Amino acid sequence: MNSKIPYSPSQNQRKLEFLQHFEAAGDELDRPGQFNAAYREDDRKFMRFLIPPGKRVLELGCGRGQLLAALAPSYGVGVDFSAKAIAKAEELHPDLHFVLGDAEDPATLAGIEGPFDYIVIADTIGMFEDIDGTLSLVHHLCAPSTRIIISYYSHLWEPMLKLAEALRLRSRQPKINYIATADFLNLMDLADFEVISQEQRQLIPLRWFGLGPFVNRFIAPLPGIRKLCLRTYIVGRPVRHFPDRKFSVSILVPCRNEKGNVENAILRMPRFGSSQEILFVEGNSSDGTFEECERVRDAYKDQWDIKVLKQDGKGKGDAVRKGFAAATGDVLMILDADLTMPPEALPKYHAVIETGKAEFVNGTRLIYPMENEAMRPLNLIANRCFAYLFSYLVNTRLTDTLCGTKVLLRKDYEVLARERDYFGNFDPFGDFDLIFGAAKQNLKIIETPIHYKARTFGETQISRFRDGWLLLKMVWFAYRKLKAI
């Protein structure tokens, strides 16, 4: 990629001042001062959490390329308007590609070949003259799965940052736009980007003999306190809808001691998707469920593509992993064998994925009134409490994390499975492995309400107190993996 294209900055006086500052500052910008060292270490660590290695990454305003290199991209492109910064970046990182040009200039972006998995705008967003206009320019570099990550300073910290400059704890900077998060959200909406999540970090951007990193890791992410943090990170995706897209579907039915519900699952199953397969994954039942699954498969083989699998391990989580590994459809769905979630509602979930409105759909039983005895009062209270905690952990409003209905694309599940080592096989339920994995991938998560029905056969297999204790342990586990990074 040619980085020596002719370039002259726009005649905007403010932009010329930025350019003159960065050209004149030289090596001073990389001096590891007390403020800069702690700030950069935490910033790059969190960016690496958001962006896995081996991705295609474009950075607008790359400076000398340190952040881009730290992300270990398979293909990395950096754009900057400082000729000295680009020359140094090429010297330091010959395996990356750098473009000399203005990120707000359509001609600069038109010369870049996409698409990219991630587009990063780190701190430079406050220097743009036309934020939503510039964001609109990068759409041609996006695929539907592309994520745009914008990081910036909180406007609440402007006085503190000026003080740090006066005390020479931070290199002196030209005046930037300190914009509130609500305004950024509006600008992204104007540019047809949808915000997936936002996170705040760095309450103390200094080491302070180890106290700073401890506070930033465990205290700063807490609700309320995080609004006071220095750094904000927004993750968005391009708004794309696919009204005519057609996907096949695999419907996984985990079942243990559910003999009386197996045939009803088939009888009540609607036709949807370009093609359907149904996978019963049986969990070593004592009531003949496995034999019933085989009988139903053979009885309806001319009408349905049915597969019957037997679990090697225990628990619904093991059943989900076994079933999804064998699935062949474009869309993967879970239908609990107790049929308290009506099979008739599945096409609605499929349509959300198929049209691109979301990439992960979670069912919720707590919006519409439910049938009497569908959920015990103590379970309802616990579900409400855990929903609040998990909503905070994944930066998405969830009202019912334990609803068994989960839907996502098989290609996204395959990424989740490959990266499962980050969390490990910690989840006996199967719900949180998917929710946390979707959050780690920055998938667009949405809830879809169902009319929850009372069980007509068998007994619930949930133990309120044993499983409640497991959920509490999972909250702490997820806090360490998703917040205390």
Backbone hydrogen bonds, N-H to C=O, Kabsch-Sander energy under -0.5 kcal/mol:
donor,donor_aa,acceptor,acceptor_aa,energy
3,S,1,M,-0.5
16,L,12,N,-2.1
17,E,13,Q,-1.9
18,F,14,R,-1.8
19,L,15,K,-2.4
20,Q,16,L,-2.6
21,H,17,E,-2.2
22,F,18,F,-2.5
23,E,19,L,-2.4
24,A,20,Q,-2.1
25,A,21,H,-2.4
26,G,22,F,-1.0
28,E,25,A,-1.9
29,L,26,G,-1.4
30,D,27,D,-1.4
31,R,28,E,-1.2
33,G,31,R,-2.3
35,F,169,L,-0.9
36,N,169,L,-0.7
37,A,33,G,-2.7
38,A,34,Q,-1.2
39,Y,35,F,-2.4
40,R,36,N,-3.1
41,E,37,A,-2.1
42,D,38,A,-2.0
43,D,39,Y,-2.5
44,R,40,R,-2.8
45,K,41,E,-1.8
46,F,42,D,-2.2
47,M,43,D,-2.3
48,R,44,R,-2.1
49,F,45,K,-1.2
50,L,46,F,-2.1
51,I,47,M,-2.3
54,G,72,A,-2.9
55,K,52,P,-0.6
57,V,55,K,-0.7
57,V,75,Y,-2.3
58,L,118,Y,-2.3
59,E,77,V,-2.7
60,L,120,V,-2.6
61,G,59,E,-0.7
61,G,79,V,-2.8
62,C,79,V,-1.9
65,G,62,C,-2.4
69,A,65,G,-2.4
70,A,66,Q,-2.2
71,L,67,L,-1.2
71,L,68,L,-0.5
72,A,69,A,-1.6
74,S,55,K,-1.5
75,Y,55,K,-1.2
77,V,57,V,-2.4
78,G,97,H,-2.7
79,V,59,E,-2.4
80,D,99,V,-2.0
83,A,81,F,-0.6
86,I,82,S,-2.3
87,A,83,A,-2.4
88,K,84,K,-2.2
89,A,85,A,-2.5
90,E,86,I,-2.4
91,E,87,A,-1.6
92,L,88,K,-2.6
93,H,89,A,-2.7
96,L,93,H,-1.8
97,H,76,G,-2.4
99,V,78,G,-2.9
101,G,80,D,-2.2
101,G,99,V,-0.7
103,A,101,G,-0.5
105,D,102,D,-2.1
108,T,105,D,-0.8
109,L,105,D,-1.6
110,A,106,P,-2.2
111,G,107,A,-0.9
111,G,108,T,-0.6
112,I,109,L,-1.5
114,G,112,I,-0.6
116,F,141,L,-2.2
117,D,56,R,-1.6
118,Y,56,R,-2.2
119,I,147,R,-2.2
120,V,58,L,-3.3
121,I,149,I,-2.7
123,D,121,I,-0.7
123,D,151,S,-2.8
124,T,122,A,-1.0
126,G,123,D,-1.3
127,M,124,T,-2.1
128,F,124,T,-0.6
128,F,125,I,-0.8
134,T,130,D,-2.5
135,L,131,I,-2.5
136,S,132,D,-1.9
137,L,133,G,-1.0
137,L,134,T,-0.5
138,V,134,T,-0.6
138,V,135,L,-1.1
139,H,136,S,-1.1
140,H,137,L,-0.6
141,L,138,V,-1.8
142,C,139,H,-1.8
143,A,116,F,-0.6
146,T,143,A,-1.7
147,R,117,D,-2.5
148,I,236,G,-2.3
149,I,119,I,-2.9
150,I,148,I,-0.5
150,I,234,I,-2.4
151,S,121,I,-2.1
152,Y,232,T,-1.9
154,S,230,L,-2.8
157,W,154,S,-1.7
158,E,155,H,-1.1
161,L,157,W,-2.6
162,K,158,E,-2.0
163,L,159,P,-1.9
164,A,160,M,-2.4
165,E,161,L,-1.9
166,A,162,K,-2.0
167,L,163,L,-2.1
168,R,165,E,-1.3
169,L,164,A,-2.7
170,R,164,A,-1.2
177,N,126,G,-2.5
178,Y,176,I,-0.7
179,I,177,N,-0.9
183,D,180,A,-0.7
184,F,180,A,-1.7
185,L,181,T,-2.5
186,N,182,A,-1.6
187,L,183,D,-2.2
188,M,184,F,-2.5
189,D,185,L,-1.9
190,L,186,N,-2.2
191,A,187,L,-1.4
192,D,189,D,-1.5
193,F,188,M,-2.8
194,E,237,R,-3.3
195,V,193,F,-0.5
196,I,235,V,-3.2
197,S,235,V,-1.6
199,E,233,Y,-2.3
201,R,231,R,-2.2
206,L,204,I,-1.2
210,G,207,R,-0.7
211,L,208,W,-2.0
212,G,207,R,-2.3
214,F,210,G,-1.4
215,V,211,L,-2.7
216,N,212,G,-2.8
217,R,213,P,-1.7
218,F,214,F,-2.5
219,I,214,F,-0.5
219,I,215,V,-1.7
220,A,215,V,-3.0
222,L,219,I,-1.8
225,I,223,P,-1.6
226,R,222,L,-2.4
227,K,224,G,-0.9
228,L,225,I,-2.2
229,C,226,R,-1.6
230,L,202,Q,-3.0
231,R,201,R,-2.7
232,T,152,Y,-2.2
233,Y,199,E,-3.0
234,I,150,I,-2.8
235,V,197,S,-2.8
236,G,148,I,-2.6
237,R,194,E,-2.2
239,V,192,D,-2.4
240,R,238,P,-0.8
242,F,355,T,-2.4
245,R,242,F,-1.4
249,V,275,S,-2.4
250,S,331,V,-3.0
251,I,277,E,-2.9
252,L,250,S,-0.6
252,L,333,M,-3.3
253,V,279,L,-3.2
255,C,281,V,-2.5
261,N,258,E,-2.1
262,V,258,E,-0.9
262,V,259,K,-0.7
263,E,259,K,-0.5
265,A,261,N,-1.8
266,I,262,V,-1.0
266,I,263,E,-0.6
267,L,263,E,-2.6
268,R,264,N,-2.4
269,M,266,I,-0.8
272,F,270,P,-0.5
274,S,247,F,-1.9
277,E,249,V,-1.7
278,I,305,D,-2.8
279,L,251,I,-2.8
280,F,278,I,-0.6
280,F,307,K,-2.8
281,V,253,V,-1.7
281,V,279,L,-0.6
282,E,280,F,-0.6
282,E,309,L,-3.1
283,G,255,C,-2.3
292,E,288,G,-2.0
293,C,289,T,-2.5
294,E,290,F,-2.1
295,R,291,E,-2.3
296,V,292,E,-2.7
297,R,293,C,-2.4
298,D,294,E,-2.2
299,A,295,R,-2.5
300,Y,296,V,-1.9
301,K,298,D,-0.8
303,Q,300,Y,-1.4
304,W,300,Y,-2.6
306,I,304,W,-1.0
307,K,278,I,-2.8
309,L,280,F,-3.2
311,Q,282,E,-3.2
317,G,428,P,-2.5
318,D,314,K,-0.5
319,A,315,G,-1.6
320,V,316,K,-2.7
321,R,317,G,-2.1
322,K,318,D,-2.2
323,G,319,A,-2.7
324,F,320,V,-2.8
325,A,321,R,-1.6
326,A,322,K,-1.0
326,A,323,G,-0.5
327,A,323,G,-0.9
331,V,248,S,-1.9
332,L,408,L,-3.2
333,M,250,S,-2.3
334,I,406,K,-1.4
335,L,252,L,-3.0
337,A,254,P,-1.2
339,L,336,D,-1.8
345,A,342,P,-2.0
346,L,343,P,-1.8
348,K,345,A,-1.1
349,Y,345,A,-1.0
350,H,346,L,-2.2
351,A,347,P,-2.2
352,V,348,K,-1.3
353,I,349,Y,-1.4
354,E,350,H,-2.7
355,T,351,A,-2.3
356,G,353,I,-1.0
357,K,352,V,-1.3
358,A,352,V,-1.2
359,E,444,K,-2.6
360,F,444,K,-1.7
361,V,407,V,-2.8
362,N,446,I,-2.5
363,G,405,T,-2.5
364,T,448,T,-1.6
368,Y,450,I,-0.5
371,E,452,Y,-1.8
374,A,371,E,-1.9
380,L,376,R,-2.1
381,I,377,P,-2.2
382,A,378,L,-2.3
383,N,379,N,-2.7
384,R,380,L,-2.0
385,C,381,I,-2.1
386,F,382,A,-2.8
387,A,383,N,-2.2
388,Y,384,R,-1.6
389,L,385,C,-1.8
390,F,386,F,-2.9
391,S,387,A,-2.1
392,Y,388,Y,-1.8
393,L,389,L,-1.9
394,V,390,F,-2.0
395,N,391,S,-0.8
395,N,392,Y,-0.5
396,T,391,S,-1.3
403,C,400,D,-1.2
406,K,404,G,-0.6
407,V,361,V,-2.1
408,L,332,L,-2.0
409,L,359,E,-0.7
410,R,330,D,-3.2
413,Y,409,L,-2.1
414,E,410,R,-2.4
415,V,411,K,-1.3
416,L,412,D,-2.3
417,A,413,Y,-2.9
418,R,414,E,-2.0
419,E,415,V,-2.0
420,R,417,A,-1.1
422,Y,419,E,-1.6
423,F,420,R,-1.0
424,G,420,R,-4.2
426,F,424,G,-1.9
434,L,430,G,-0.7
435,I,431,D,-2.1
436,F,432,F,-2.8
437,G,433,D,-1.4
438,A,434,L,-2.5
439,A,435,I,-2.2
440,K,436,F,-2.6
441,Q,437,G,-1.7
442,N,439,A,-1.2
443,L,438,A,-2.6
445,I,443,L,-0.7
446,I,360,F,-2.3
448,T,362,N,-2.1
450,I,364,T,-2.3
452,Y,450,I,-0.9
453,K,340,T,-2.5
464,R,462,I,-0.6
467,D,463,S,-2.4
468,G,464,R,-1.4
469,W,465,F,-1.9
470,L,466,R,-1.6
471,L,467,D,-2.1
472,L,468,G,-1.9
473,K,469,W,-2.0
474,M,470,L,-1.9
475,V,471,L,-1.9
476,W,472,L,-1.6
477,F,473,K,-2.2
478,A,474,M,-3.0
479,Y,475,V,-2.2
480,R,476,W,-2.0
481,K,477,F,-1.6
482,L,478,A,-2.8
483,K,478,A,-0.5
483,K,479,Y,-1.9
484,A,479,Y,-3.3
485,I,483,K,-2.2
